């Protein structure tokens, strides 16, 4: 809110250059917020995709978590008025990839009752396939695993 008031003052004062710099800063802040939300939901999505692949089963609860995470990522990334997405496909892929390690750590605590280490769970699954599946689900290509 402070930024909007500052922007108003800069515009009323005719300081267009500073106003444009502030708009760029606000745009980056907004994109960072979107990225943080997407990352949080990506961790949940990947956690359940990892458990699904490692345990070679699924549960209704995991499926619902996957569906909800995909929905929230899609909703957060969608530009409502301008159309398109906040994150380009490459940026989205990077965000999903970055969330993988945290999801793997969580999966090691949950899968098989937590009896395997993160490294052991990591050896049971195909990282690339899981990330590809997550991207496919987010982009609307409903591949089930």
CNS distance restraints for C-alpha pairs under 8 A (distance, minus, plus):
assign (resid   1 and name CA) (resid   5 and name CA) 6.55 0.50 0.50
assign (resid   2 and name CA) (resid   6 and name CA) 6.16 0.50 0.50
assign (resid   3 and name CA) (resid   7 and name CA) 5.98 0.50 0.50
assign (resid   3 and name CA) (resid  22 and name CA) 7.46 0.50 0.50
assign (resid   3 and name CA) (resid  26 and name CA) 7.42 0.50 0.50
assign (resid   4 and name CA) (resid   8 and name CA) 6.14 0.50 0.50
assign (resid   5 and name CA) (resid   9 and name CA) 6.32 0.50 0.50
assign (resid   6 and name CA) (resid  10 and name CA) 6.18 0.50 0.50
assign (resid   7 and name CA) (resid  11 and name CA) 6.16 0.50 0.50
assign (resid   7 and name CA) (resid  19 and name CA) 5.62 0.50 0.50
assign (resid   7 and name CA) (resid  22 and name CA) 6.78 0.50 0.50
assign (resid   7 and name CA) (resid  23 and name CA) 7.63 0.50 0.50
assign (resid   8 and name CA) (resid  12 and name CA) 6.06 0.50 0.50
assign (resid   9 and name CA) (resid  13 and name CA) 5.95 0.50 0.50
assign (resid  10 and name CA) (resid  14 and name CA) 6.19 0.50 0.50
assign (resid  10 and name CA) (resid  15 and name CA) 5.09 0.50 0.50
assign (resid  10 and name CA) (resid  16 and name CA) 6.84 0.50 0.50
assign (resid  10 and name CA) (resid  18 and name CA) 6.83 0.50 0.50
assign (resid  10 and name CA) (resid  19 and name CA) 5.56 0.50 0.50
assign (resid  11 and name CA) (resid  15 and name CA) 5.79 0.50 0.50
assign (resid  11 and name CA) (resid  16 and name CA) 6.07 0.50 0.50
assign (resid  11 and name CA) (resid  19 and name CA) 6.30 0.50 0.50
assign (resid  15 and name CA) (resid  19 and name CA) 6.22 0.50 0.50
assign (resid  16 and name CA) (resid  20 and name CA) 6.08 0.50 0.50
assign (resid  17 and name CA) (resid  21 and name CA) 6.38 0.50 0.50
assign (resid  18 and name CA) (resid  22 and name CA) 6.20 0.50 0.50
assign (resid  19 and name CA) (resid  23 and name CA) 6.20 0.50 0.50
assign (resid  20 and name CA) (resid  24 and name CA) 6.26 0.50 0.50
assign (resid  21 and name CA) (resid  25 and name CA) 6.28 0.50 0.50
assign (resid  22 and name CA) (resid  26 and name CA) 6.09 0.50 0.50
assign (resid  23 and name CA) (resid  27 and name CA) 6.08 0.50 0.50
assign (resid  24 and name CA) (resid  28 and name CA) 6.27 0.50 0.50
assign (resid  25 and name CA) (resid  29 and name CA) 6.22 0.50 0.50
assign (resid  26 and name CA) (resid  30 and name CA) 6.16 0.50 0.50
assign (resid  27 and name CA) (resid  31 and name CA) 6.17 0.50 0.50
assign (resid  28 and name CA) (resid  32 and name CA) 6.03 0.50 0.50
assign (resid  29 and name CA) (resid  33 and name CA) 6.22 0.50 0.50
assign (resid  30 and name CA) (resid  34 and name CA) 6.30 0.50 0.50
assign (resid  31 and name CA) (resid  35 and name CA) 6.07 0.50 0.50
assign (resid  31 and name CA) (resid  86 and name CA) 6.85 0.50 0.50
assign (resid  32 and name CA) (resid  36 and name CA) 6.13 0.50 0.50
assign (resid  33 and name CA) (resid  37 and name CA) 6.35 0.50 0.50
assign (resid  34 and name CA) (resid  38 and name CA) 6.12 0.50 0.50
assign (resid  34 and name CA) (resid  76 and name CA) 6.28 0.50 0.50
assign (resid  34 and name CA) (resid  77 and name CA) 6.80 0.50 0.50
assign (resid  34 and name CA) (resid  86 and name CA) 7.66 0.50 0.50
assign (resid  35 and name CA) (resid  39 and name CA) 5.97 0.50 0.50
assign (resid  35 and name CA) (resid  87 and name CA) 7.89 0.50 0.50
assign (resid  35 and name CA) (resid  95 and name CA) 7.36 0.50 0.50
assign (resid  36 and name CA) (resid  40 and name CA) 6.25 0.50 0.50
assign (resid  37 and name CA) (resid  41 and name CA) 6.42 0.50 0.50
assign (resid  37 and name CA) (resid  73 and name CA) 7.65 0.50 0.50
assign (resid  37 and name CA) (resid  76 and name CA) 7.21 0.50 0.50
assign (resid  38 and name CA) (resid  42 and name CA) 5.93 0.50 0.50
assign (resid  38 and name CA) (resid  72 and name CA) 7.65 0.50 0.50
assign (resid  38 and name CA) (resid  73 and name CA) 5.22 0.50 0.50
assign (resid  38 and name CA) (resid  76 and name CA) 6.74 0.50 0.50
assign (resid  38 and name CA) (resid  77 and name CA) 7.42 0.50 0.50
assign (resid  38 and name CA) (resid  95 and name CA) 7.56 0.50 0.50
assign (resid  39 and name CA) (resid  43 and name CA) 6.27 0.50 0.50
assign (resid  39 and name CA) (resid  95 and name CA) 6.07 0.50 0.50
assign (resid  39 and name CA) (resid  96 and name CA) 6.80 0.50 0.50
assign (resid  39 and name CA) (resid  99 and name CA) 6.16 0.50 0.50
assign (resid  40 and name CA) (resid  44 and name CA) 6.82 0.50 0.50
assign (resid  40 and name CA) (resid  99 and name CA) 7.92 0.50 0.50
assign (resid  41 and name CA) (resid  45 and name CA) 6.19 0.50 0.50
assign (resid  41 and name CA) (resid  69 and name CA) 5.12 0.50 0.50
assign (resid  41 and name CA) (resid  70 and name CA) 7.59 0.50 0.50
assign (resid  41 and name CA) (resid  72 and name CA) 6.90 0.50 0.50
assign (resid  41 and name CA) (resid  73 and name CA) 6.33 0.50 0.50
assign (resid  42 and name CA) (resid  46 and name CA) 5.95 0.50 0.50
assign (resid  42 and name CA) (resid  69 and name CA) 6.81 0.50 0.50
assign (resid  42 and name CA) (resid  70 and name CA) 7.95 0.50 0.50
assign (resid  42 and name CA) (resid  73 and name CA) 7.33 0.50 0.50
assign (resid  42 and name CA) (resid  95 and name CA) 7.80 0.50 0.50
assign (resid  42 and name CA) (resid  96 and name CA) 5.82 0.50 0.50
assign (resid  42 and name CA) (resid  99 and name CA) 6.30 0.50 0.50
assign (resid  43 and name CA) (resid  47 and name CA) 5.92 0.50 0.50
assign (resid  43 and name CA) (resid  96 and name CA) 7.80 0.50 0.50
assign (resid  43 and name CA) (resid  99 and name CA) 5.39 0.50 0.50
assign (resid  43 and name CA) (resid 100 and name CA) 6.71 0.50 0.50
assign (resid  43 and name CA) (resid 102 and name CA) 6.70 0.50 0.50
assign (resid  43 and name CA) (resid 103 and name CA) 4.97 0.50 0.50
assign (resid  44 and name CA) (resid  48 and name CA) 6.49 0.50 0.50
assign (resid  44 and name CA) (resid  65 and name CA) 7.22 0.50 0.50
assign (resid  44 and name CA) (resid  66 and name CA) 7.32 0.50 0.50
assign (resid  44 and name CA) (resid  69 and name CA) 6.51 0.50 0.50
assign (resid  44 and name CA) (resid 103 and name CA) 6.90 0.50 0.50
assign (resid  45 and name CA) (resid  49 and name CA) 6.31 0.50 0.50
assign (resid  45 and name CA) (resid  65 and name CA) 6.98 0.50 0.50
assign (resid  45 and name CA) (resid  66 and name CA) 5.08 0.50 0.50
assign (resid  45 and name CA) (resid  69 and name CA) 5.52 0.50 0.50
assign (resid  45 and name CA) (resid  70 and name CA) 6.99 0.50 0.50
assign (resid  45 and name CA) (resid 134 and name CA) 7.13 0.50 0.50
assign (resid  46 and name CA) (resid  50 and name CA) 5.89 0.50 0.50
assign (resid  46 and name CA) (resid  99 and name CA) 7.77 0.50 0.50
assign (resid  46 and name CA) (resid 100 and name CA) 6.51 0.50 0.50
assign (resid  46 and name CA) (resid 103 and name CA) 5.76 0.50 0.50
assign (resid  46 and name CA) (resid 104 and name CA) 7.75 0.50 0.50
assign (resid  46 and name CA) (resid 130 and name CA) 7.17 0.50 0.50
assign (resid  46 and name CA) (resid 131 and name CA) 7.52 0.50 0.50
assign (resid  46 and name CA) (resid 134 and name CA) 6.96 0.50 0.50
assign (resid  47 and name CA) (resid  51 and name CA) 6.25 0.50 0.50
assign (resid  47 and name CA) (resid 103 and name CA) 4.64 0.50 0.50
assign (resid  47 and name CA) (resid 104 and name CA) 6.36 0.50 0.50
assign (resid  47 and name CA) (resid 106 and name CA) 6.57 0.50 0.50
assign (resid  47 and name CA) (resid 107 and name CA) 5.44 0.50 0.50
assign (resid  48 and name CA) (resid  52 and name CA) 5.91 0.50 0.50
assign (resid  48 and name CA) (resid  62 and name CA) 5.76 0.50 0.50
assign (resid  48 and name CA) (resid  63 and name CA) 7.87 0.50 0.50
assign (resid  48 and name CA) (resid  65 and name CA) 7.39 0.50 0.50
assign (resid  48 and name CA) (resid  66 and name CA) 6.58 0.50 0.50
assign (resid  48 and name CA) (resid 107 and name CA) 7.54 0.50 0.50
assign (resid  49 and name CA) (resid  53 and name CA) 6.18 0.50 0.50
assign (resid  49 and name CA) (resid  66 and name CA) 7.59 0.50 0.50
assign (resid  49 and name CA) (resid 130 and name CA) 6.44 0.50 0.50
assign (resid  49 and name CA) (resid 134 and name CA) 7.78 0.50 0.50
assign (resid  49 and name CA) (resid 145 and name CA) 7.88 0.50 0.50
assign (resid  50 and name CA) (resid  54 and name CA) 5.97 0.50 0.50
assign (resid  50 and name CA) (resid 103 and name CA) 7.89 0.50 0.50
assign (resid  50 and name CA) (resid 104 and name CA) 7.01 0.50 0.50
assign (resid  50 and name CA) (resid 107 and name CA) 6.66 0.50 0.50
assign (resid  50 and name CA) (resid 125 and name CA) 6.79 0.50 0.50
assign (resid  50 and name CA) (resid 130 and name CA) 6.83 0.50 0.50
assign (resid  51 and name CA) (resid  55 and name CA) 5.79 0.50 0.50
assign (resid  51 and name CA) (resid  56 and name CA) 7.84 0.50 0.50
assign (resid  51 and name CA) (resid  58 and name CA) 7.94 0.50 0.50
assign (resid  51 and name CA) (resid 107 and name CA) 6.04 0.50 0.50
assign (resid  51 and name CA) (resid 110 and name CA) 7.87 0.50 0.50
assign (resid  51 and name CA) (resid 111 and name CA) 5.66 0.50 0.50
assign (resid  52 and name CA) (resid  56 and name CA) 5.55 0.50 0.50
assign (resid  52 and name CA) (resid  57 and name CA) 5.34 0.50 0.50
assign (resid  52 and name CA) (resid  58 and name CA) 5.27 0.50 0.50
assign (resid  52 and name CA) (resid  62 and name CA) 7.96 0.50 0.50
assign (resid  52 and name CA) (resid 145 and name CA) 7.63 0.50 0.50
assign (resid  53 and name CA) (resid  57 and name CA) 7.12 0.50 0.50
assign (resid  53 and name CA) (resid 125 and name CA) 6.21 0.50 0.50
assign (resid  53 and name CA) (resid 145 and name CA) 7.31 0.50 0.50
assign (resid  54 and name CA) (resid 111 and name CA) 7.58 0.50 0.50
assign (resid  54 and name CA) (resid 121 and name CA) 6.85 0.50 0.50
assign (resid  54 and name CA) (resid 124 and name CA) 5.66 0.50 0.50
assign (resid  54 and name CA) (resid 125 and name CA) 5.72 0.50 0.50
assign (resid  55 and name CA) (resid 111 and name CA) 7.02 0.50 0.50
assign (resid  55 and name CA) (resid 112 and name CA) 7.14 0.50 0.50
assign (resid  58 and name CA) (resid  62 and name CA) 6.36 0.50 0.50
assign (resid  58 and name CA) (resid  63 and name CA) 7.02 0.50 0.50
assign (resid  59 and name CA) (resid  63 and name CA) 6.27 0.50 0.50
assign (resid  60 and name CA) (resid  64 and name CA) 6.11 0.50 0.50
assign (resid  61 and name CA) (resid  65 and name CA) 6.18 0.50 0.50
assign (resid  62 and name CA) (resid  66 and name CA) 6.11 0.50 0.50
assign (resid  63 and name CA) (resid  67 and name CA) 6.15 0.50 0.50
assign (resid  64 and name CA) (resid  68 and name CA) 6.02 0.50 0.50
assign (resid  65 and name CA) (resid  69 and name CA) 6.01 0.50 0.50
assign (resid  66 and name CA) (resid  70 and name CA) 6.14 0.50 0.50
assign (resid  67 and name CA) (resid  71 and name CA) 6.15 0.50 0.50
assign (resid  68 and name CA) (resid  72 and name CA) 6.12 0.50 0.50
assign (resid  69 and name CA) (resid  73 and name CA) 6.10 0.50 0.50
assign (resid  70 and name CA) (resid  74 and name CA) 6.13 0.50 0.50
assign (resid  70 and name CA) (resid 137 and name CA) 6.66 0.50 0.50
assign (resid  70 and name CA) (resid 138 and name CA) 5.40 0.50 0.50
assign (resid  71 and name CA) (resid  75 and name CA) 6.04 0.50 0.50
assign (resid  71 and name CA) (resid 138 and name CA) 7.67 0.50 0.50
assign (resid  72 and name CA) (resid  76 and name CA) 5.91 0.50 0.50
assign (resid  73 and name CA) (resid  77 and name CA) 6.04 0.50 0.50
assign (resid  73 and name CA) (resid 138 and name CA) 7.06 0.50 0.50
assign (resid  74 and name CA) (resid  78 and name CA) 6.13 0.50 0.50
assign (resid  74 and name CA) (resid 138 and name CA) 6.27 0.50 0.50
assign (resid  74 and name CA) (resid 139 and name CA) 7.91 0.50 0.50
assign (resid  77 and name CA) (resid  85 and name CA) 5.25 0.50 0.50
assign (resid  77 and name CA) (resid  86 and name CA) 5.25 0.50 0.50
assign (resid  77 and name CA) (resid  87 and name CA) 6.39 0.50 0.50
assign (resid  78 and name CA) (resid  83 and name CA) 7.06 0.50 0.50
assign (resid  78 and name CA) (resid  84 and name CA) 6.11 0.50 0.50
assign (resid  78 and name CA) (resid  85 and name CA) 4.56 0.50 0.50
assign (resid  78 and name CA) (resid  86 and name CA) 6.37 0.50 0.50
assign (resid  79 and name CA) (resid  83 and name CA) 4.90 0.50 0.50
assign (resid  79 and name CA) (resid  84 and name CA) 5.49 0.50 0.50
assign (resid  79 and name CA) (resid  85 and name CA) 5.20 0.50 0.50
assign (resid  79 and name CA) (resid  86 and name CA) 6.27 0.50 0.50
assign (resid  80 and name CA) (resid  84 and name CA) 7.96 0.50 0.50
assign (resid  87 and name CA) (resid  91 and name CA) 5.51 0.50 0.50
assign (resid  87 and name CA) (resid  92 and name CA) 5.69 0.50 0.50
assign (resid  88 and name CA) (resid  92 and name CA) 6.12 0.50 0.50
assign (resid  89 and name CA) (resid  93 and name CA) 6.09 0.50 0.50
assign (resid  90 and name CA) (resid  94 and name CA) 6.17 0.50 0.50
assign (resid  91 and name CA) (resid  95 and name CA) 6.18 0.50 0.50
assign (resid  92 and name CA) (resid  96 and name CA) 6.22 0.50 0.50
assign (resid  93 and name CA) (resid  97 and name CA) 6.06 0.50 0.50
assign (resid  93 and name CA) (resid 131 and name CA) 7.89 0.50 0.50
assign (resid  93 and name CA) (resid 135 and name CA) 6.86 0.50 0.50
assign (resid  94 and name CA) (resid  98 and name CA) 5.97 0.50 0.50
assign (resid  95 and name CA) (resid  99 and name CA) 6.31 0.50 0.50
assign (resid  96 and name CA) (resid 100 and name CA) 6.54 0.50 0.50
assign (resid  96 and name CA) (resid 131 and name CA) 6.77 0.50 0.50
assign (resid  96 and name CA) (resid 134 and name CA) 7.74 0.50 0.50
assign (resid  96 and name CA) (resid 135 and name CA) 7.76 0.50 0.50
assign (resid  97 and name CA) (resid 131 and name CA) 6.61 0.50 0.50
assign (resid  99 and name CA) (resid 103 and name CA) 6.30 0.50 0.50
assign (resid 100 and name CA) (resid 104 and name CA) 6.00 0.50 0.50
assign (resid 100 and name CA) (resid 131 and name CA) 7.88 0.50 0.50
assign (resid 101 and name CA) (resid 105 and name CA) 6.19 0.50 0.50
assign (resid 102 and name CA) (resid 106 and name CA) 6.33 0.50 0.50
assign (resid 103 and name CA) (resid 107 and name CA) 6.02 0.50 0.50
assign (resid 104 and name CA) (resid 108 and name CA) 6.19 0.50 0.50
assign (resid 104 and name CA) (resid 118 and name CA) 6.20 0.50 0.50
assign (resid 104 and name CA) (resid 121 and name CA) 7.39 0.50 0.50
assign (resid 104 and name CA) (resid 122 and name CA) 6.85 0.50 0.50
assign (resid 105 and name CA) (resid 109 and name CA) 6.71 0.50 0.50
assign (resid 105 and name CA) (resid 118 and name CA) 5.33 0.50 0.50
assign (resid 106 and name CA) (resid 110 and name CA) 6.45 0.50 0.50
assign (resid 107 and name CA) (resid 111 and name CA) 5.49 0.50 0.50
assign (resid 107 and name CA) (resid 114 and name CA) 7.96 0.50 0.50
assign (resid 107 and name CA) (resid 118 and name CA) 7.56 0.50 0.50
assign (resid 107 and name CA) (resid 121 and name CA) 7.60 0.50 0.50
assign (resid 108 and name CA) (resid 114 and name CA) 5.63 0.50 0.50
assign (resid 108 and name CA) (resid 115 and name CA) 7.57 0.50 0.50
assign (resid 108 and name CA) (resid 116 and name CA) 5.88 0.50 0.50
assign (resid 108 and name CA) (resid 117 and name CA) 5.61 0.50 0.50
assign (resid 108 and name CA) (resid 118 and name CA) 4.94 0.50 0.50
assign (resid 108 and name CA) (resid 121 and name CA) 5.98 0.50 0.50
assign (resid 109 and name CA) (resid 113 and name CA) 7.10 0.50 0.50
assign (resid 109 and name CA) (resid 114 and name CA) 4.20 0.50 0.50
assign (resid 109 and name CA) (resid 115 and name CA) 7.48 0.50 0.50
assign (resid 109 and name CA) (resid 116 and name CA) 7.62 0.50 0.50
assign (resid 109 and name CA) (resid 117 and name CA) 7.75 0.50 0.50
assign (resid 109 and name CA) (resid 118 and name CA) 7.98 0.50 0.50
assign (resid 110 and name CA) (resid 114 and name CA) 4.90 0.50 0.50
assign (resid 111 and name CA) (resid 115 and name CA) 7.72 0.50 0.50
assign (resid 111 and name CA) (resid 116 and name CA) 7.79 0.50 0.50
assign (resid 112 and name CA) (resid 116 and name CA) 7.30 0.50 0.50
assign (resid 116 and name CA) (resid 120 and name CA) 5.79 0.50 0.50
assign (resid 116 and name CA) (resid 121 and name CA) 6.27 0.50 0.50
assign (resid 117 and name CA) (resid 121 and name CA) 6.26 0.50 0.50
assign (resid 118 and name CA) (resid 122 and name CA) 5.97 0.50 0.50
assign (resid 119 and name CA) (resid 123 and name CA) 6.25 0.50 0.50
assign (resid 120 and name CA) (resid 124 and name CA) 6.56 0.50 0.50
assign (resid 121 and name CA) (resid 125 and name CA) 6.70 0.50 0.50
assign (resid 122 and name CA) (resid 126 and name CA) 7.65 0.50 0.50
assign (resid 122 and name CA) (resid 127 and name CA) 7.55 0.50 0.50
assign (resid 125 and name CA) (resid 130 and name CA) 7.92 0.50 0.50
assign (resid 126 and name CA) (resid 130 and name CA) 6.26 0.50 0.50
assign (resid 127 and name CA) (resid 131 and name CA) 6.23 0.50 0.50
assign (resid 128 and name CA) (resid 132 and name CA) 6.00 0.50 0.50
assign (resid 129 and name CA) (resid 133 and name CA) 5.98 0.50 0.50
assign (resid 130 and name CA) (resid 134 and name CA) 6.14 0.50 0.50
assign (resid 131 and name CA) (resid 135 and name CA) 6.19 0.50 0.50
assign (resid 132 and name CA) (resid 136 and name CA) 6.04 0.50 0.50
assign (resid 133 and name CA) (resid 137 and name CA) 6.14 0.50 0.50
assign (resid 133 and name CA) (resid 143 and name CA) 6.63 0.50 0.50
assign (resid 133 and name CA) (resid 144 and name CA) 7.83 0.50 0.50
assign (resid 133 and name CA) (resid 145 and name CA) 7.70 0.50 0.50
assign (resid 134 and name CA) (resid 138 and name CA) 6.19 0.50 0.50
assign (resid 135 and name CA) (resid 139 and name CA) 6.00 0.50 0.50
assign (resid 136 and name CA) (resid 140 and name CA) 6.13 0.50 0.50
assign (resid 136 and name CA) (resid 141 and name CA) 4.94 0.50 0.50
assign (resid 136 and name CA) (resid 142 and name CA) 6.55 0.50 0.50
assign (resid 136 and name CA) (resid 143 and name CA) 6.66 0.50 0.50
assign (resid 137 and name CA) (resid 141 and name CA) 5.46 0.50 0.50
assign (resid 137 and name CA) (resid 142 and name CA) 5.22 0.50 0.50
assign (resid 137 and name CA) (resid 143 and name CA) 6.47 0.50 0.50
